[in-house]
Amino acid sequence: MITRRKFLQGSTAFFTLAGTGITFGINNRGSNNLGNEKSLIHLFFRGGMDAINFLIPRTGVNRTEYEAKRANIQIPIDRIFNLNHAFGIPITCPELNTLYQQGKMAMIHAVGMPEGLSSRSHFESQAMFDYGTPGNPNSVDGWLARHVNSSPAINDSAVIPSMSPGNPPASQQGDSSVLSVDDPSNFHPNTGRYAEEHLFALEQIYSGSGFLDNAMQSTIDNIKIITDLDLSIPDSYPSDSLSQDLGLIAQVIKSDLGLQIATVDYGGWDTHENSGTGGFGSYVDRLGNVSAAIGAFFDDLTASGKDDQVVLTTQTDFGRRVRENGNQGTDHGTAQAMMVVGGAVNGGQVLGTFPGISDEQLYLGTDLKMTTDFRRPLSDVIRNFLGNPNISTVFPGYSGSHSMGLFPEDEIFKNGFD
């Protein structure tokens, strides 16, 4: 069911139906074509995904240091897909490897917050990434909410401009249009034997021409549109939660309701112990779940001709320390590896600068050092894919580059370098 906190909100104005806790929104849908809208799916790996066992050194001194510092949990060469010779991903990720080889996925090294502003606290780090405010875990709104509220590119006719399967994360805090969906089979505010009578009664009560009448009429119209949709998730998706969440989002995208922002959380990455040995174990298996889910998602979108209109980005609390601990796991670190996936992405490449993992190259003597501010690739997506130039609003205080080379029209390609 749709949460009572936010049943359905449009893009123009909102009110709360007294006594119900249900928030409704005016959605002045016009005749605009919503079939060509672009969508960003932001996938957050809650718990701190280990970067070094995801984007893995394969050659040279980095491989030597990797094997020395991870004697037990290292992933052998014969269990790594070769991305760019120097780095690869576990062979439990065949779908991600296929997307990379097709030029639809880019990997980015050593992404994080500016030096001195990061945190090894799950709570603080997640908050700073969700709010888009390095060094400050407190904000009134999230970076995705600021994008939705500032973008000139979001269609006023959008029925669902933003959504989240389950409770929206802090990155969508302040976005009054976000739709929180628990059960895709039921979008009705009052289910049961009197569902249609309930809607009919509301139509009669709010049949006038005033503000509240228009708002309720528009909301009822939206309820009928969404209720009539077939949002059933194809059997091609695995049955785990991540796959089902992405499957629901894909069906909304394919329904041409103007979706621009969707968020998904996927936990289980706090690998302090027993993360695996010899390229086997819980960590690489979980990466396999991620690979299968993203693969099914883009297979679905490609079959519908939508893969060029969707970009998926990933983020996590922090990377892990480079050296394994005594429990065959890893402790909280700093820089992370990031994926950007989509048909429009300038993929098939590993971007960013790998800082090295010899002792003198580590941040605080323990961590992979940040070399790419997380706001840079996200700014690239926001500006050069979604068409919102207001980066200073989305990421207050950020004055760095707005290009990462993720899209062919980036300035990095126009000018040779930025």
BELPE-V897448 format. One record per residue. SS is DSSP state (@ for helix, = for strand, . for the rest). PHI is phi in whole degrees, 0 to 359 (none if undefined). BURIAL is # if it has 16 or more other C-alpha atoms within 10 Angstrom, else .. Layout:
ss=SS phi=PHI burial=BURIAL
ss=SS phi=PHI burial=BURIAL
This chain:
ss=. phi=none burial=#
ss== phi=281 burial=#
ss=. phi=298 burial=#
ss=. phi=293 burial=.
ss=. phi=298 burial=.
ss=. phi=219 burial=#
ss=. phi=287 burial=#
ss=. phi=205 burial=#
ss=. phi=230 burial=#
ss=. phi=270 burial=#
ss=. phi=248 burial=#
ss=. phi=238 burial=.
ss== phi=208 burial=.
ss== phi=217 burial=#
ss== phi=210 burial=.
ss== phi=249 burial=.
ss=. phi=290 burial=.
ss=. phi=304 burial=.
ss=. phi=85 burial=.
ss=. phi=249 burial=.
ss=. phi=77 burial=.
ss=. phi=268 burial=#
ss== phi=261 burial=#
ss== phi=247 burial=#
ss== phi=221 burial=#
ss== phi=288 burial=#
ss=. phi=228 burial=#
ss=. phi=279 burial=#
ss=. phi=291 burial=.
ss=. phi=255 burial=.
ss=. phi=263 burial=.
ss=. phi=300 burial=.
ss=. phi=281 burial=.
ss=. phi=264 burial=#
ss=. phi=287 burial=.
ss=. phi=248 burial=.
ss=. phi=291 burial=#
ss=. phi=263 burial=#
ss== phi=229 burial=#
ss== phi=249 burial=#
ss== phi=252 burial=#
ss== phi=253 burial=#
ss== phi=256 burial=#
ss== phi=253 burial=#
ss== phi=272 burial=#
ss=. phi=287 burial=#
ss=. phi=124 burial=#
ss=. phi=96 burial=#
ss=. phi=288 burial=#
ss=. phi=286 burial=#
ss=. phi=290 burial=#
ss=. phi=289 burial=#
ss=. phi=261 burial=#
ss=. phi=248 burial=#
ss=. phi=256 burial=#
ss== phi=259 burial=#
ss== phi=297 burial=#
ss=. phi=244 burial=#
ss=. phi=222 burial=.
ss=@ phi=65 burial=.
ss=@ phi=295 burial=.
ss=@ phi=296 burial=#
ss=@ phi=292 burial=#
ss=@ phi=299 burial=.
ss=@ phi=295 burial=#
ss=@ phi=300 burial=#
ss=@ phi=294 burial=#
ss=@ phi=289 burial=.
ss=@ phi=274 burial=#
ss=. phi=229 burial=#
ss=. phi=299 burial=.
ss=. phi=261 burial=#
ss=. phi=263 burial=#
ss=. phi=299 burial=#
ss=. phi=256 burial=#
ss=. phi=297 burial=.
ss=@ phi=304 burial=#
ss=@ phi=285 burial=.
ss=@ phi=241 burial=.
ss== phi=229 burial=#
ss== phi=286 burial=#
ss== phi=276 burial=#
ss=. phi=271 burial=#
ss=. phi=229 burial=.
ss=. phi=78 burial=.
ss=. phi=283 burial=.
ss== phi=221 burial=#
ss== phi=207 burial=#
ss== phi=236 burial=#
ss== phi=300 burial=#
ss=. phi=287 burial=#
ss=. phi=283 burial=#
ss=. phi=243 burial=#
ss=@ phi=295 burial=#
ss=@ phi=292 burial=#
ss=@ phi=294 burial=#
ss=@ phi=298 burial=#
ss=@ phi=298 burial=#
ss=@ phi=299 burial=#
ss=@ phi=296 burial=#
ss=@ phi=294 burial=#
ss=. phi=281 burial=.
ss=. phi=78 burial=#
ss=. phi=253 burial=#
ss== phi=220 burial=#
ss== phi=244 burial=#
ss== phi=250 burial=#
ss== phi=231 burial=#
ss== phi=285 burial=#
ss== phi=48 burial=#
ss== phi=271 burial=#
ss== phi=180 burial=#
ss=. phi=266 burial=#
ss=. phi=306 burial=#
ss=. phi=305 burial=.
ss=. phi=91 burial=.
ss=. phi=251 burial=.
ss=. phi=277 burial=#
ss=. phi=215 burial=#
ss=. phi=266 burial=#
ss=. phi=277 burial=.
ss=@ phi=305 burial=#
ss=@ phi=300 burial=.
ss=@ phi=293 burial=#
ss=@ phi=293 burial=#
ss=@ phi=300 burial=#
ss=@ phi=298 burial=#
ss=@ phi=293 burial=#
ss=@ phi=291 burial=#
ss=@ phi=295 burial=#
ss=@ phi=279 burial=#
ss=. phi=73 burial=#
ss=. phi=229 burial=#
ss=. phi=305 burial=#
ss=. phi=84 burial=#
ss=. phi=227 burial=.
ss=. phi=275 burial=#
ss=. phi=235 burial=.
ss=. phi=203 burial=#
ss=. phi=270 burial=.
ss=. phi=211 burial=#
ss=. phi=266 burial=#
ss=@ phi=292 burial=#
ss=@ phi=288 burial=#
ss=@ phi=296 burial=#
ss=@ phi=295 burial=#
ss=@ phi=296 burial=#
ss=@ phi=301 burial=#
ss=@ phi=282 burial=#
ss=@ phi=244 burial=#
ss=. phi=282 burial=#
ss=. phi=279 burial=.
ss=. phi=265 burial=.
ss=. phi=281 burial=#
ss=. phi=291 burial=#
ss=. phi=297 burial=#
ss=. phi=273 burial=#
ss=. phi=299 burial=#
ss=. phi=280 burial=#
ss=. phi=231 burial=#
ss=. phi=289 burial=#
ss== phi=209 burial=#
ss== phi=205 burial=#
ss== phi=209 burial=#
ss== phi=292 burial=#
ss=. phi=90 burial=#
ss=. phi=286 burial=#
ss=. phi=296 burial=#
ss=. phi=285 burial=#
ss=@ phi=296 burial=#
ss=@ phi=297 burial=#
ss=@ phi=257 burial=#
ss=. phi=296 burial=#
ss=. phi=100 burial=#
ss=. phi=266 burial=#
ss=. phi=284 burial=#
ss=. phi=261 burial=#
ss== phi=292 burial=#
ss== phi=254 burial=#
ss== phi=258 burial=#
ss== phi=242 burial=#
ss=. phi=260 burial=#
ss=. phi=226 burial=.
ss=. phi=293 burial=#
ss=. phi=275 burial=.
ss=. phi=216 burial=.
ss=. phi=252 burial=#
ss=. phi=271 burial=#
ss=. phi=287 burial=#
ss=. phi=216 burial=.
ss=. phi=284 burial=.
ss=. phi=112 burial=.
ss=. phi=292 burial=.
ss=. phi=252 burial=.
ss=@ phi=301 burial=.
ss=@ phi=290 burial=.
ss=@ phi=297 burial=.
ss=@ phi=298 burial=.
ss=@ phi=296 burial=#
ss=@ phi=299 burial=.
ss=@ phi=297 burial=.
ss=@ phi=296 burial=.
ss=@ phi=299 burial=#
ss=@ phi=290 burial=.
ss=@ phi=293 burial=.
ss=. phi=252 burial=#
ss=. phi=262 burial=.
ss=. phi=278 burial=.
ss=. phi=237 burial=.
ss=. phi=282 burial=.
ss=@ phi=300 burial=.
ss=@ phi=293 burial=#
ss=@ phi=297 burial=#
ss=@ phi=297 burial=#
ss=@ phi=297 burial=#
ss=@ phi=292 burial=#
ss=@ phi=298 burial=#
ss=@ phi=293 burial=#
ss=@ phi=295 burial=#
ss=@ phi=298 burial=#
ss=@ phi=301 burial=.
ss=@ phi=296 burial=#
ss=@ phi=302 burial=#
ss=@ phi=295 burial=.
ss=@ phi=299 burial=.
ss=@ phi=290 burial=#
ss=@ phi=297 burial=.
ss=. phi=281 burial=.
ss=. phi=285 burial=.
ss=. phi=262 burial=.
ss=. phi=255 burial=#
ss=. phi=293 burial=.
ss=. phi=273 burial=#
ss=. phi=300 burial=.
ss=. phi=293 burial=.
ss=. phi=291 burial=.
ss=. phi=274 burial=#
ss=. phi=300 burial=#
ss=. phi=270 burial=.
ss=. phi=289 burial=.
ss=@ phi=296 burial=.
ss=@ phi=297 burial=#
ss=@ phi=299 burial=#
ss=@ phi=291 burial=#
ss=@ phi=297 burial=#
ss=@ phi=294 burial=#
ss=@ phi=297 burial=#
ss=@ phi=297 burial=#
ss=@ phi=299 burial=#
ss=@ phi=300 burial=#
ss=@ phi=292 burial=#
ss=@ phi=294 burial=#
ss=@ phi=301 burial=#
ss=@ phi=292 burial=#
ss=. phi=278 burial=#
ss=. phi=56 burial=#
ss=. phi=259 burial=#
ss=. phi=84 burial=#
ss=. phi=296 burial=#
ss=. phi=247 burial=#
ss== phi=231 burial=#
ss== phi=219 burial=#
ss== phi=239 burial=#
ss== phi=221 burial=#
ss== phi=252 burial=#
ss== phi=216 burial=.
ss=. phi=264 burial=.
ss=. phi=96 burial=.
ss=. phi=250 burial=#
ss=. phi=274 burial=#
ss=. phi=271 burial=#
ss=. phi=284 burial=#
ss=. phi=208 burial=.
ss=. phi=51 burial=.
ss=. phi=281 burial=#
ss=. phi=134 burial=#
ss== phi=222 burial=#
ss=. phi=62 burial=.
ss=. phi=86 burial=#
ss== phi=239 burial=#
ss=. phi=125 burial=.
ss=@ phi=295 burial=#
ss=@ phi=292 burial=#
ss=@ phi=291 burial=#
ss=@ phi=294 burial=#
ss=@ phi=293 burial=#
ss=@ phi=300 burial=#
ss=@ phi=298 burial=#
ss=@ phi=298 burial=#
ss=@ phi=299 burial=#
ss=@ phi=299 burial=#
ss=@ phi=296 burial=#
ss=@ phi=294 burial=#
ss=@ phi=293 burial=#
ss=@ phi=299 burial=#
ss=@ phi=296 burial=#
ss=@ phi=300 burial=#
ss=@ phi=282 burial=#
ss=@ phi=298 burial=#
ss=@ phi=298 burial=#
ss=@ phi=293 burial=#
ss=@ phi=296 burial=#
ss=@ phi=298 burial=.
ss=. phi=262 burial=.
ss=. phi=71 burial=.
ss=. phi=250 burial=#
ss=@ phi=294 burial=#
ss=@ phi=287 burial=#
ss=@ phi=260 burial=#
ss== phi=229 burial=#
ss== phi=236 burial=#
ss== phi=247 burial=#
ss== phi=243 burial=#
ss== phi=236 burial=#
ss== phi=205 burial=#
ss== phi=214 burial=#
ss=. phi=304 burial=#
ss=. phi=186 burial=#
ss=. phi=281 burial=#
ss== phi=249 burial=#
ss== phi=296 burial=#
ss=. phi=290 burial=#
ss=. phi=279 burial=#
ss=. phi=294 burial=#
ss=. phi=267 burial=#
ss=. phi=284 burial=.
ss=. phi=251 burial=.
ss=. phi=55 burial=#
ss=. phi=218 burial=#
ss=. phi=220 burial=#
ss=. phi=260 burial=#
ss== phi=300 burial=#
ss=. phi=234 burial=#
ss=. phi=230 burial=#
ss=. phi=286 burial=#
ss== phi=235 burial=#
ss== phi=260 burial=#
ss== phi=235 burial=#
ss== phi=252 burial=#
ss== phi=229 burial=#
ss== phi=233 burial=#
ss=. phi=164 burial=#
ss=. phi=296 burial=#
ss=. phi=269 burial=#
ss=. phi=286 burial=#
ss=. phi=280 burial=#
ss=. phi=270 burial=#
ss=. phi=70 burial=#
ss== phi=211 burial=#
ss== phi=254 burial=#
ss== phi=261 burial=#
ss=. phi=85 burial=#
ss=. phi=249 burial=.
ss=. phi=279 burial=#
ss=. phi=281 burial=#
ss=. phi=90 burial=#
ss=. phi=229 burial=#
ss=. phi=288 burial=#
ss=@ phi=307 burial=.
ss=@ phi=287 burial=.
ss=@ phi=264 burial=.
ss=. phi=279 burial=#
ss== phi=287 burial=#
ss=. phi=59 burial=.
ss=. phi=76 burial=.
ss=. phi=225 burial=#
ss== phi=248 burial=#
ss=. phi=297 burial=#
ss=. phi=280 burial=#
ss=. phi=291 burial=#
ss=. phi=237 burial=#
ss== phi=232 burial=#
ss== phi=299 burial=#
ss=@ phi=301 burial=#
ss=@ phi=285 burial=#
ss=@ phi=292 burial=#
ss=@ phi=296 burial=#
ss=@ phi=292 burial=#
ss=@ phi=296 burial=#
ss=@ phi=301 burial=#
ss=@ phi=294 burial=#
ss=@ phi=297 burial=#
ss=@ phi=277 burial=#
ss=@ phi=268 burial=#
ss=@ phi=251 burial=#
ss=. phi=276 burial=#
ss=. phi=81 burial=.
ss=. phi=255 burial=#
ss=. phi=279 burial=#
ss=. phi=273 burial=#
ss=@ phi=294 burial=#
ss=@ phi=294 burial=.
ss=@ phi=278 burial=.
ss=@ phi=294 burial=#
ss=. phi=235 burial=#
ss=. phi=302 burial=.
ss=. phi=87 burial=.
ss=. phi=277 burial=#
ss=. phi=237 burial=.
ss=. phi=278 burial=.
ss=. phi=294 burial=.
ss=. phi=255 burial=#
ss=. phi=229 burial=#
ss=. phi=231 burial=#
ss=. phi=85 burial=#
ss=. phi=278 burial=#
ss=. phi=227 burial=#
ss=. phi=302 burial=.
ss=. phi=275 burial=.
ss=. phi=302 burial=#
ss=@ phi=298 burial=#
ss=@ phi=298 burial=#
ss=@ phi=273 burial=.
ss=@ phi=290 burial=.
ss=. phi=252 burial=.
ss=. phi=91 burial=.
ss=. phi=199 burial=.
ss=. phi=238 burial=.
